[in-house]
Amino acid sequence: MVVDGKVFMGDEDGDVVVFQAGRAKKVLFETNLVNSVYTTPVAANGALYVTNRRKLFVIAEGAKSDMSETN
């Protein structure tokens, strides 16, 4: 997916990478979500929504992390 000049990608290893669109491979952000990311990340309302096999993650500037495990 390409949004605002950035390419968003996820993979089976759980990696999510944001590249600057263009010929050069410039990585702007990367993280690992532990489980496979099979869906395309979705950008909406100033946030990036990404699902892995178990959870929905929201990545946004200024957001605070809550990595507590709940079942």
Stockholm file with secondary structure:
# STOCKHOLM 1.0

chainA/1-71         MVVDGKVFMGDEDGDVVVFQAGRAKKVLFETNLVNSVYTTPVAANGALYVTNRRKLFVIAEGAKSDMSETN
#=GR chainA/1-71 SS CEETTEEEEECTTSEEEEEESSSSCCEEEEEECSSCCCSCCEEETTEEEEECSSCEEEECTTCCCCCCCCC
#=GC SS_cons        CEETTEEEEECTTSEEEEEESSSSCCEEEEEECSSCCCSCCEEETTEEEEECSSCEEEECTTCCCCCCCCC
//
